[in-house]
Amino acid sequence: MELRFSGEVVWWRGPAPHHFVALPGPEAERLRAVASRVTYGWGCVPATVTLGATTFTTSIFPKDGGFLVPLKVAARRAEGVELGDDVTLVVVVEDPDAREHDADDDVTHDGAPAAARPPAPHHDPADDDDYFDPAASTAPSAD
C-alpha cells in the first residue's frame, strides 16, 4: 500500500523525543484497515518513507486514534526539514493481501508483476540509527 500526503512537521516529547508528521484521516483509515495484519507489536507498523530524495525505513506509531510517521534525523538534515515545515511524504506499507495475484495476468493488485516483486523486508526498530533502547543503557559501575 502506498500513501501520499502532506503535513506539518510536529515535535512530540514522549519517552523518545522525535519529529513526526500526522497521517491525515483518509490515509489513516487505509492504514488502519491493514494495521492488525502488518504490525510487529504495540500497533507499530513497519514502513518505508520517502521525504524529498531521501528514503528510509521506520515504524509508524498509533497515537490518539490516528498514526504518526516519524522523520529520522538523518532524513530531516538531508532534506533541510525543520519543525513546522510542511512536507510531502510517500509511505509504503507492505500489505500481505496485495500479494494475491490475478490468475488471468499474473500481476498483483497494485499492478506490479508478481514475480518481479521482492519479498517484504522485516523491519527491526533496533536497526534504526536513532533508536534508543533504555535496557541497553549501562549505568556507571560502583567500583
Long-range contacts (C-beta under 8 A, 24 or more apart in sequence): 1-30, 1-31, 1-34, 1-92, 1-93, 1-94, 1-95, 1-98, 1-110, 2-90, 2-91, 2-92, 2-110, 3-27, 3-30, 3-31, 3-89, 3-90, 3-91, 3-92, 3-93, 4-88, 4-89, 4-90, 4-91, 5-88, 5-89, 5-91, 6-86, 6-87, 6-88, 6-89, 7-86, 7-87, 7-89, 8-84, 8-85, 8-86, 8-87, 9-71, 9-76, 9-81, 9-82, 9-83, 9-84, 9-85, 9-86, 9-87, 10-83, 11-83, 12-63, 12-68, 16-132, 18-70, 18-71, 18-130, 19-70, 19-71, 19-76, 19-81, 19-83, 20-61, 20-68, 20-69, 20-70, 20-71, 21-68, 21-69, 21-71, 21-87, 21-89, 22-63, 22-66, 22-67, 22-68, 22-69, 23-60, 23-66, 23-67, 23-68, 23-69, 23-91, 25-66, 27-91, 28-66, 28-67, 31-60, 31-67, 31-93, 32-67, 34-93, 34-95, 34-96, 34-97, 35-62, 37-95, 37-96, 37-97, 38-93, 38-94, 38-95, 38-96, 40-123, 44-125, 45-93, 46-93, 46-94, 46-122, 46-123, 47-91, 47-92, 47-93, 47-123, 48-91, 48-92, 49-75, 49-89, 49-90, 49-91, 49-92, 50-89, 50-90, 50-91, 50-92, 51-75, 51-76, 51-79, 51-81, 51-87, 51-89, 52-78, 52-79, 52-81, 52-87, 53-78, 53-79, 54-78, 54-79, 57-121, 57-123, 57-127, 57-128, 58-123, 58-128, 59-123, 59-125, 60-91, 60-93, 72-128, 72-129, 72-130, 73-129, 73-130, 74-129, 74-130, 94-120, 96-120
